[in-house]
Every structure is written in C-alpha cells, then in structure tokens.
Amino acid sequence: MKARIMFQLFDTNRDGALVQDEVPGMPWEYISAADADQDGKVTQGEVAWLAATRVISNFDENENSELTADETPVQLWDRLESAD
C-alpha cells in the first residue's frame, strides 16, 4: 500500500503521523520499521526514508550506497532519474 494512501486511511487524528492505535496488525508491523527515531510514531518522511533505503539495498550491486543506471531496471531508473 502506498504511504500516501495509508496516511489517508489510518491517520485518524490528522496529525501527520501514524501510531499503533491507528494502524491495525500487519500494516503496523510493516510500517513501524520506518520509525527511525523510535518515538512510536511514523511520519511520511520516515516512510520515504525506509522506502529509499530498501530500494538502494536491493539494487546497489557495488554497495557504495548510490544507484546508477547499470544497477537498476530501466523503468526504475527512469523514475529515479526524474526524481533527481
């Protein structure tokens, strides 16, 4: 589930953060891994950081913490390049 949609569905108090009381079971187990500062809240920024970290770790063949076109599928590189 995309983070934006998850926040729209579950951020019931509209404070821009998700807490365990707002997110049921499995979705919380997944999203709570993004809680970088361990404050019990997950922000959209933390979710974006987790997603970027996972993409890099999945495709960074030379383990230099940077992605290049030759390390990623064309469709992914096109998306990354347009975000740069």
C-alpha positions in Angstrom: 0.0 0.0 0.0 1.4 3.4 -0.9 2.3 5.6 2.1 0.1 8.5 1.0 -3.0 6.2 0.9 -2.0 4.6 4.2 -1.9 8.0 5.8 -5.2 9.0 4.3 -6.8 5.8 5.6 -5.3 5.5 9.1 -4.2 8.9 10.3 -7.5 9.4 12.1 -6.4 12.5 14.1 -4.7 14.1 11.0 -1.5 14.9 12.9 0.7 13.7 10.0 2.0 10.7 11.9 0.8 7.1 12.4 0.8 5.3 15.7 0.0 1.7 16.6 -3.5 2.5 17.8 -4.4 3.9 14.3 -2.9 1.1 12.2 -4.2 -2.5 12.5 -2.0 -5.6 12.8 0.1 -6.4 9.7 0.2 -2.9 8.2 1.6 -1.6 11.5 4.2 -4.4 11.6 5.4 -3.3 8.2 5.2 0.5 8.7 6.7 0.6 12.2 10.1 -0.4 10.7 10.2 3.1 9.4 10.2 4.6 12.9 13.8 5.8 12.6 13.8 7.9 15.8 11.9 5.2 17.8 9.3 7.6 19.1 6.4 5.3 18.5 5.2 7.5 15.6 5.8 7.0 11.9 5.8 10.1 9.7 5.6 10.3 5.9 9.2 11.4 5.8 10.2 8.3 7.8 8.3 6.1 5.4 10.0 7.7 2.4 13.4 7.2 4.0 12.6 3.5 4.6 11.4 3.0 1.0 14.6 4.7 -0.4 16.8 2.6 1.9 15.2 -0.6 0.7 15.5 0.3 -3.0 19.1 1.2 -2.6 19.9 -2.0 -0.6 18.0 -4.2 -3.2 19.9 -2.8 -6.2 23.2 -1.4 -5.1 25.4 -4.1 -6.5 28.7 -2.4 -5.7 27.5 -1.5 -2.2 28.6 2.2 -2.4 25.2 3.5 -1.2 24.5 5.0 -4.7 22.5 3.7 -7.6 23.5 4.0 -11.2 21.6 3.2 -14.4 23.5 -0.1 -14.8 22.4 -1.3 -11.4 18.7 -0.8 -11.8 16.0 -1.9 -14.2 15.2 0.7 -16.9 11.7 1.5 -15.5 13.1 2.1 -12.0 16.0 4.2 -13.3 13.6 6.3 -15.3 11.6 7.0 -12.1 14.7 7.7 -10.0 16.3 9.9 -12.7 13.1 12.1 -12.9 13.1 12.5 -9.1 16.8 13.6 -9.0 
